[in-house]
Amino acid sequence: MPIRKICCIGAGYVGGPTCSVIAFKCPEIQVTVVDISQSRINAWNSDELPIYEPGLIEIVSKVRNKNLFFTTEADSAIESADLIFISVNTPTKTFGVGKGRAPDLKYVESAARKIAEVASAPKIVVEKSTVPVKAAESITKILKHLAPHIPFQVLSNPEFLAEGTAISDLLTPDRVLIGGEESEAGCKAIEELAKVYEHWVPREKLITMNTWSSELSKLAANAFLAQRISSINAVSAVCEVTGANVEEVAHAIGRDSRIGSKFLKASVGFGGSCFQKDVLNLVYISEALNLPEVAEYWHQVILMNDYQRRRFVDKIVERLFQTVTGKRIAIMGFSYKKNTGDTRESSSIYICKHLLDEEAKVVIYDPKVDPEQIKMDLTEPSIMNDKERYDRLVTIASDPYSAVENAHAMVVCTEWDEFVTLDYQKIFEVMQKPAFIFDGRLILNHTKLLEIGFQVEVIGKVPKLT
Ligand SMILES: NC(=O)c1ccc[n+]([C@@H]2O[C@H](COP(=O)([O-])OP(=O)(O)OC[C@H]3O[C@@H](n4cnc5c(N)ncnc54)[C@H](O)[C@@H]3O)[C@@H](O)[C@H]2O)c1
């Protein structure tokens, strides 16, 4: 029976955009996205969507309230759906066994329990959240125990979209992965989900496999991507002390077709809700499987990322004459990458934390991040458990020029395009002298900045006037 109704549990960065594209490409399928957060659902039903993604609002406005619905009424959406995506968050555990490494699967479990409680007819349940290998087995067990009379098929269909390019990633994916049970019923369920994607994804891009391979592929793919960033960042440290230029090195190694040129940009470190969490997830699984060498290998990717962030802040303090206490430092960009307002695990948070530990006065500008979000991130207990200190040391600027006024240093943390085209002559004039620029993303014209008179510090190279 073809899929006519889809329910998605979780209206976040994955559930929202994914279901908007499915509804857009499959007009005969009714798609309902449910969430426990009333405010998130309200935002999805308004013109101020809860997340920023280029192209998202255009698609949502074409299909919302036609065949795409956002609601907190989960029961009826689950009950009437043929296929249910679980797209809830799977953050790293902050307490108990596996604290700091294992993913917290409580949201996945509660979604599975809800499905079992509400469903009265067979359904295909699709795990879209990133989960440890064998999580589908746990979902299957919950469903079988709580609703033994209903035949469920549980599939793994990990999402590979990247924030900032989510819509184009969803419209033209490199591949769509579907894992399922190796049985007749499993193959049939895989086929049903494949037919949904076939509305716009060429068949040869649909890869099917067993559930465990599919679950592990997602973790492994993110670990490989994070590893590339940590690898080039490790090289950047060597460049800075030898006079080599990390951009030239990246260009040279990326021209090798076995290596490829993407994901070779040195930076202040990777952020986002996925890379660190998923690598740690792989570390935890490897430890649990008694594979300590494998765990240690992947853990090094995280340690290198921490080192890169720390190295960058140490350099700021060192260049500013060994002290930033009381100095005004402009932080340009707070989201973890451009074209998103998402700040989860953003390197900016860690850079601000270290500067604030030194009692610097931090002025933050970001074109998309809500000031309230910045306050929440920086007053987290692990960052700065003191709202009075926050009010004394942190200012949010509404435009880049007011951020840099009287600043001793401007620190580029996010690669927003608008930072490239700012009037740096004007900026130089309003900053304290010597005026320092720290480019943590290698996006600025360093020669021009040196010509203006800035002291320029860049990851992975020593900029010089030629
Ligand atoms: N963000 C990304 O770029 C990305 C990319 C690929 C995969 N993933 C994975 O997808 C999953 C979701 O990520 P996200 O970034 O969309 O998370 P998110 O935090 O943005 O969204 C998750 C949503 O699920 C809701 N939720 C939690 N439990 C619920 C329940 N029982 N019923 C209804 N709603 C519930 C939350 O309120 C939240 O709105 C994670 O496993 C993540 O690792 C994320």
The ligand as an SDF file (V2000), in Angstrom:
LIG
                    3D

 44 48  0  0  0  0  0  0  0  0999 V2000
   21.0310   19.4150   12.9090 N   0  0  0  0  0  0  0  0  0  0  0  0
   21.6230   18.7750   11.9260 C   0  0  0  0  0  0  0  0  0  0  0  0
   22.3040   19.3780   11.0840 O   0  0  0  0  0  0  0  0  0  0  0  0
   21.4930   17.2830   11.7820 C   0  0  0  0  0  0  0  0  0  0  0  0
   21.8990   16.6690   10.5860 C   0  0  0  0  0  0  0  0  0  0  0  0
   21.7640   15.2980   10.4610 C   0  0  0  0  0  0  0  0  0  0  0  0
   21.2550   14.5430   11.5190 C   0  0  0  0  0  0  0  0  0  0  0  0
   20.8900   15.1480   12.6800 N   0  0  0  0  0  0  0  0  0  0  0  0
   20.3260   14.3270   13.7600 C   0  0  0  0  0  0  0  0  0  0  0  0
   18.9140   14.4670   13.7200 O   0  0  0  0  0  0  0  0  0  0  0  0
   18.3730   14.4280   15.0520 C   0  0  0  0  0  0  0  0  0  0  0  0
   17.5730   15.6900   15.3130 C   0  0  0  0  0  0  0  0  0  0  0  0
   18.4610   16.7900   15.2510 O   0  0  0  0  0  0  0  0  0  0  0  0
   17.9210   18.2890   15.2290 P   0  0  0  0  0  0  0  0  0  0  0  0
   19.1210   19.1450   14.9780 O   0  0  0  0  0  0  0  0  0  0  0  0
   16.7510   18.3650   14.3210 O   0  0  0  0  0  0  0  0  0  0  0  0
   17.4340   18.4460   16.7540 O   0  0  0  0  0  0  0  0  0  0  0  0
   16.5340   19.6280   17.3450 P   0  0  0  0  0  0  0  0  0  0  0  0
   16.9050   19.7150   18.7650 O   0  0  0  0  0  0  0  0  0  0  0  0
   16.6340   20.8350   16.4800 O   0  0  0  0  0  0  0  0  0  0  0  0
   15.0410   19.0660   17.1890 O   0  0  0  0  0  0  0  0  0  0  0  0
   14.5380   17.9930   17.8900 C   0  0  0  0  0  0  0  0  0  0  0  0
   13.0920   18.2960   18.2320 C   0  0  0  0  0  0  0  0  0  0  0  0
   12.5000   17.1210   18.7760 O   0  0  0  0  0  0  0  0  0  0  0  0
   11.5550   17.5360   19.7540 C   0  0  0  0  0  0  0  0  0  0  0  0
   11.2110   16.3950   20.6020 N   0  0  0  0  0  0  0  0  0  0  0  0
   12.0010   15.7560   21.4970 C   0  0  0  0  0  0  0  0  0  0  0  0
   11.3250   14.7170   22.0430 N   0  0  0  0  0  0  0  0  0  0  0  0
   10.0980   14.7150   21.4830 C   0  0  0  0  0  0  0  0  0  0  0  0
    8.9560   13.8910   21.6200 C   0  0  0  0  0  0  0  0  0  0  0  0
    8.9570   12.8340   22.4520 N   0  0  0  0  0  0  0  0  0  0  0  0
    7.8540   14.1850   20.8950 N   0  0  0  0  0  0  0  0  0  0  0  0
    7.8430   15.2320   20.0510 C   0  0  0  0  0  0  0  0  0  0  0  0
    8.8990   16.0380   19.8640 N   0  0  0  0  0  0  0  0  0  0  0  0
   10.0160   15.7820   20.5690 C   0  0  0  0  0  0  0  0  0  0  0  0
   12.2410   18.6830   20.4630 C   0  0  0  0  0  0  0  0  0  0  0  0
   11.3070   19.5000   21.1530 O   0  0  0  0  0  0  0  0  0  0  0  0
   12.9150   19.4000   19.2860 C   0  0  0  0  0  0  0  0  0  0  0  0
   12.1040   20.4340   18.7580 O   0  0  0  0  0  0  0  0  0  0  0  0
   19.5720   14.2400   15.9740 C   0  0  0  0  0  0  0  0  0  0  0  0
   19.7310   12.8740   16.2350 O   0  0  0  0  0  0  0  0  0  0  0  0
   20.7330   14.7520   15.1560 C   0  0  0  0  0  0  0  0  0  0  0  0
   21.9450   14.1470   15.5180 O   0  0  0  0  0  0  0  0  0  0  0  0
   20.9760   16.5150   12.8300 C   0  0  0  0  0  0  0  0  0  0  0  0
  1  2  1  0
  2  3  2  0
  2  4  1  0
  4  5  1  0
  4 44  2  0
  5  6  2  0
  6  7  1  0
  7  8  2  0
  8  9  1  0
  8 44  1  0
  9 10  1  0
  9 42  1  0
 10 11  1  0
 11 12  1  0
 11 40  1  0
 12 13  1  0
 13 14  1  0
 14 15  2  0
 14 16  1  0
 14 17  1  0
 17 18  1  0
 18 19  2  0
 18 20  1  0
 18 21  1  0
 21 22  1  0
 22 23  1  0
 23 24  1  0
 23 38  1  0
 24 25  1  0
 25 26  1  0
 25 36  1  0
 26 27  1  0
 26 35  1  0
 27 28  2  0
 28 29  1  0
 29 30  1  0
 29 35  2  0
 30 31  1  0
 30 32  2  0
 32 33  1  0
 33 34  2  0
 34 35  1  0
 36 37  1  0
 36 38  1  0
 38 39  1  0
 40 41  1  0
 40 42  1  0
 42 43  1  0
M  CHG  2   8   1  16  -1
M  END
$$$$
